[in-house]
Amino acid sequence: MEKPLTKMMRPDGEPLSLGEYEAAGGYQALRKALGAMTPTAVVEEVKKSNLRGRGGAGFPTGLKWGFMPKADRVRRPRYFVVNADEMEPGTWKDRMLMEGNPHQVVEGALLGAYAVEADVGYIFLRAEYAKAARVLRRAIAEAYGAGYAGKNVLGSGWALELSLHISAGRYMCGEEMGLINALEGRRANPRNKPPHPQLAGLWGLPTIVSNTETVCNAPHIILNGAEWYKGISRSSDGGTKIYGASGKVKRPGLWELPMGTPLREVLEEHAGGMRDGLKFRGVLPGGASTDFLGPEHLDVKMDFDSVPKAGSRMGTGTMIILDDHTCPVGMVRNLERFFARESCGWCTPCRDGLPWAAQVLDAIEEGRGEPGDLDVLADLCRLMAPGHTYCALAAGAVEPLQSALKLFREEFERHIRDKRCPWR
Amino acid sequence: MVATLHIDGAAYSVKEGQNLLQACLSLGFNLPYFCWHPAMHSVGACRQCAVKQFKDEKDTRGKIIMSCMTPATEGMRISIEDPEARAFRAGVIEALMVNHPHDCPVCDEGGECHLQDMTVMTGHVCRRARVRKRTHRNQDMGPFVNHEMNRCIACYRCVRYYRELAGGRDLDVFGWHHHVYFGRQVDGPLESEFSGNLVEVCPTGVFTDKTLKGHYARKWDLQTAPSVCVHCSLGCNTIPGERYGELRRVRNRFNEEVNGYFLCDRGRYGYEYENSDLRLRHPLRLGAEGPRPIPSAEAVSYVAGLLRNGGRVLGIGSPRASLEGNFALRALVGAGRFFIGWPERERALVTTALRLLREGAIRTPCLREVREADAALALGEDVSNTAPMLAFALRQCAMQRKIKVAAAFGIAPWDSDAVRLVGQDEKSPIFIATPCGTRLDDIATRLWRAAPEEIARLGFAVAKALDPDAPEVPDLSDEAKSSARDIAAALREAERPVVVSGTGAGSPAVLEAAGAVAAALRRLGRNVQLSLVLPECNSAGAALLGGGSLAGALSEVRKGQVDTLIILENDLYRRLNAEAADALLAGVKHLMVLDHLANATTARAEVALPCATFAESEGTLVSQEGRAQRFFAVHPARGEVRESWRWLREIGMAAGQSEMAAWQTTDDLIQTLSQEPGLSGVKEAAPGREFRAAGQKIPRQPHRYSGRTAMGADVSVHEPPPPEDRDSPLAFSMEGYQGQPPAALVPRYWAPGWNSDHALNKFQGEVGGAVRGGPAGVRLIEPAADAPARYAAEIPPPFQPAEGQWLVVALHHVFGSEELSAHTPGVAQLAPRPYLGLSPEDAQRCGVGEGDPVELAVGSSVQQLPARIIPGLPRGLLGLPAGLAGVKVVELPAGGRVRSVTGGPP
């Protein structure tokens, strides 16, 4: 089983130095691209590989990079931004990639920047990731020193300035347009599309934003080819995926596995199944902003097309597992409190709907629920459905809630009927 | 381009590419919204205007879209009434209401609250949320705007208006999620002179009118009438509101050609002088024990007696009085003995300005045209202080470039955030040359700080750079040459350039230079316009009427030719220094003054007659655009107060001038004055008194006006008949035509279901555009199409700062420089204290620090003032605040001497 993203990493998880990375084949992809490939060829190779964005939406990366206006030589600088603002609850895959092999992130960023003919690159990092900041800063300095970044990258004539930007620390900064606003020093409110960032992104100039894990795939695609990359997957989406599991499983963790590995395999073989005495009740397959799946969906293939067929989303591929000793109402309340707190306050349904949902869940969990409360929650889920809010935050935020209302209806009703949480 | 839009199954023609919300509102549909505003356009924040969109005829599910963010396209199918769309809109209101306090009965916005209207419109009636509402601390934002953050529904209009339209910096959004806070970093008066618009921009009671709070009445209890602002020369349209004989507030009256949706704070809040204790309420006769009230008849017959007995009489009119008042005085005393009552320099400035506009081939733009201009040159005039809404218009002019850049990306002008995103730092070329920094400097492409002569020279140099036939500017520095070339290049490239100047710098050369730039552009075939700011609300009207200056009056008095002097609404002590004014008044035997506030001139009057203010009378003002506009009485004058022209008519009739008897009404007077050359359009400024809508008068009182039968009951339990209005088609009554009258007669905005000012939507043909029937007012000045471009022969020499020689220039202040508004407590609070401004270099050289007392001598006038150090003021210039109480009147610019009182002579 190929594990391109993690195979180089040291067992202790400490970062690879530049020398170690190069010895393991690092920066060969960048050399190959600059030496023998046009930016368009890089984009085409990524397109052929079926790499889909690992930030959660699964948008085909090659397609996105290809959106960057080719003809426009006037509006400069052009930007390539790596989204390392990993703040999805239950998700820490990018952190592992950055802390364990920062040069892979840097090389991925450079390849992405080359592909879209960017002049400036940013790695936009979650504020809490102090170690990642340390190792990335060093890796960027080393990359400059070795001529991988700067005014004349590897003597090719292409110039790229790459910097690390530490986020102000809000969930919204991870949203593509919120990130761009934050990078400009503004409130991390989302922006409306159109105009899309490739047309008017950072400071109104052409910009592409890609997730950390996504760009980490780029060197391997360029080095080994799109066909190889598709071959290591178990689904039509190319490559491998860093899957994760948290919750009361025997071995919570992260594993690089072929794209399309069934959920049950991740849960039972890699996470070791549920802790003794606990039963599986449900799973948020791709982080906090995805719908719950129940036991009947354990055989779903974890890829961007299969999970939606089961009624949820692949998201970040890092699952949160609910067991039978944990109150589903309490779990959803926790999540909605988080999302309510992280709403930017721009659009009404999200700003005023999420805190209301959280407070209704508080009431139910604390034994103050009333019969009409579940209707209120259902109405709020409709109010915040996709397309109803300014950005995807609220739509994602109500996914665990709306699915919990279906999957765990009886538990909600019991809370209200008994005026208490049965798990307390 | 017209598109067919299917709304709930019916086909409508709409402008293609227009957003659906504006299209639906223009078609008359009631679609609720909050963050959208016709002057601020779409950002998609509130989600209130959702409708259902269907792919085609077969699509029955459709999807929810935000109408404000969706362009209308050919064949598009939408539904407003779709149950899911309705439920969604009610859901948005329900979410807003989770935290909105149910304090409407004690909220100042109640009864004219857009949130109330929209809540009722969506049908949200029942609260399901059992949660504690979030609360905020409120801020003290100064004398004009009250802040009550708990009511906020976070539509973001306030910060968008304040920062993006008005250019303010001290109001912002803070915090996150449902705790977003709209306020200042710290308590303190809002710094923008356009802060009052927050009151109208806010859809609920967060920002309310603090002056109204001091004497509160509901909108439905206010008697209102269409009016025109008297606090500068722009003639912004207003709606003052009255109850119990007291003005309570001023709201914006939409005129797309003038002020659009907004007013400046001087215009909005200056009204309280009307209620001031300084008001003259009775005729006064000056006796040995001071002034004592006398009956009106006695006053009239006394003055008439002076006139009848062959007394030689002289009349001094006023640029702040209506055309009617000035004309009546001129008729009473005779044209040859009528003087406007401005100093000779002011007369020269205003007539120069008017000559440029009337005799040249260059059009004077309305404010809409300034907003839509794509390049501007402001020469010498600090419009942010002398004509604030012109500054506001220039801010919108600066945006034009962004709109143009965005259009190249296919972004519609209404997609507000996208326009700003793509437009980034792009702004229309705007060049500002003034003696001192202005609050408009942030939008300038380039700035110059110079003495008025230097500014004039820059202007002439621009004209020369545009047109080789323009006169050469001698001794021009290389820097000025290059500046002139840059300005010329930008103006030449513009499609709709506008040149702005005015009388504020006190320099005819500056005006001529502005005229020269415009003339040069005109000769190049450019569509240039010239906007000239004048000193007062009827300066243009006074100049059109003609009449000499105070210098002429003084010379008549000196010749001993005057027995009786009649002064109309004019405090000569603001126009002349005290010695000159004393000399003028002392030279006449009898002094009669008509005014509404007591002042230094009325104090000297043998007879002072109390006259009606703009809110108690009907009259006509001519704005700097040359637009004649009629203001109507908001409430009848009480007691012995009456219109100036009626006093003058009675005096005239008593003195035997029988022709004045024909002036039964304002219309009769207007009929007579319209015979004057240049004034024939005045009678078209508004429909006359005979006008009826559906056979009825226009009621000044809303149909919900309360207390009519009770409000006078403390005096008499018998309800008196409503006062008759002989002068206008408006009635002091609740009864009358409830539909939409012509724009000049609109007393308020209301429509069924629309109690807030957004009812204006229902008055406009296309929402955001012209009011049905066209804008109010009539332009009296149009360019002579084939007039040759003329250049002034005289170009001033360069300004050279010299040791011991200073040039004192007037610095204008939006709060404090204008006479009437200065009597409003809030305006007085924000007015600066007297000072003498000097540059940091000069201050250092003279050893003067901030606040140090200095002595200023201009001619024989000597005064001591604290020094204010003004960065950017050119060396050799001293800045003296214009019109400010506590500063001696000096005609500026003028040479002066300054001496540090503590140190030696600098």
HADDOCK unambig.tbl for C-alpha pairs under 7 A between the chains (distance, minus, plus):
assign (segid A and resid 195 and name CA) (segid B and resid 418 and name CA) 6.61 0.50 0.50
assign (segid A and resid 200 and name CA) (segid B and resid 422 and name CA) 6.04 0.50 0.50
assign (segid A and resid 203 and name CA) (segid B and resid 424 and name CA) 6.86 0.50 0.50
assign (segid A and resid 204 and name CA) (segid B and resid 421 and name CA) 5.35 0.50 0.50
assign (segid A and resid 204 and name CA) (segid B and resid 422 and name CA) 5.06 0.50 0.50
assign (segid A and resid 204 and name CA) (segid B and resid 424 and name CA) 6.36 0.50 0.50
assign (segid A and resid 340 and name CA) (segid B and resid 177 and name CA) 6.80 0.50 0.50
assign (segid A and resid 341 and name CA) (segid B and resid 177 and name CA) 5.95 0.50 0.50
assign (segid A and resid 342 and name CA) (segid B and resid 177 and name CA) 6.37 0.50 0.50
assign (segid A and resid 343 and name CA) (segid B and resid 177 and name CA) 4.68 0.50 0.50
assign (segid A and resid 344 and name CA) (segid B and resid 176 and name CA) 5.45 0.50 0.50
assign (segid A and resid 344 and name CA) (segid B and resid 177 and name CA) 4.85 0.50 0.50
assign (segid A and resid 345 and name CA) (segid B and resid 176 and name CA) 5.68 0.50 0.50
assign (segid A and resid 345 and name CA) (segid B and resid 177 and name CA) 4.00 0.50 0.50
assign (segid A and resid 345 and name CA) (segid B and resid 178 and name CA) 5.63 0.50 0.50
assign (segid A and resid 345 and name CA) (segid B and resid 180 and name CA) 6.23 0.50 0.50
assign (segid A and resid 346 and name CA) (segid B and resid 45 and name CA) 5.78 0.50 0.50
assign (segid A and resid 347 and name CA) (segid B and resid 45 and name CA) 4.51 0.50 0.50
assign (segid A and resid 347 and name CA) (segid B and resid 46 and name CA) 5.16 0.50 0.50
assign (segid A and resid 347 and name CA) (segid B and resid 47 and name CA) 6.70 0.50 0.50
assign (segid A and resid 348 and name CA) (segid B and resid 45 and name CA) 6.94 0.50 0.50
assign (segid A and resid 348 and name CA) (segid B and resid 46 and name CA) 5.16 0.50 0.50
assign (segid A and resid 348 and name CA) (segid B and resid 47 and name CA) 6.52 0.50 0.50
assign (segid A and resid 348 and name CA) (segid B and resid 92 and name CA) 6.56 0.50 0.50
assign (segid A and resid 348 and name CA) (segid B and resid 95 and name CA) 6.99 0.50 0.50
assign (segid A and resid 348 and name CA) (segid B and resid 96 and name CA) 6.77 0.50 0.50
assign (segid A and resid 349 and name CA) (segid B and resid 92 and name CA) 6.14 0.50 0.50
assign (segid A and resid 349 and name CA) (segid B and resid 95 and name CA) 6.48 0.50 0.50
assign (segid A and resid 351 and name CA) (segid B and resid 177 and name CA) 5.41 0.50 0.50
assign (segid A and resid 351 and name CA) (segid B and resid 178 and name CA) 5.13 0.50 0.50
assign (segid A and resid 352 and name CA) (segid B and resid 95 and name CA) 5.37 0.50 0.50
assign (segid A and resid 352 and name CA) (segid B and resid 96 and name CA) 6.32 0.50 0.50
assign (segid A and resid 352 and name CA) (segid B and resid 178 and name CA) 5.94 0.50 0.50
assign (segid A and resid 353 and name CA) (segid B and resid 95 and name CA) 5.63 0.50 0.50
assign (segid A and resid 359 and name CA) (segid B and resid 131 and name CA) 6.89 0.50 0.50
assign (segid A and resid 383 and name CA) (segid B and resid 88 and name CA) 6.21 0.50 0.50
assign (segid A and resid 383 and name CA) (segid B and resid 91 and name CA) 6.57 0.50 0.50
assign (segid A and resid 388 and name CA) (segid B and resid 64 and name CA) 6.75 0.50 0.50
assign (segid A and resid 390 and name CA) (segid B and resid 45 and name CA) 6.79 0.50 0.50
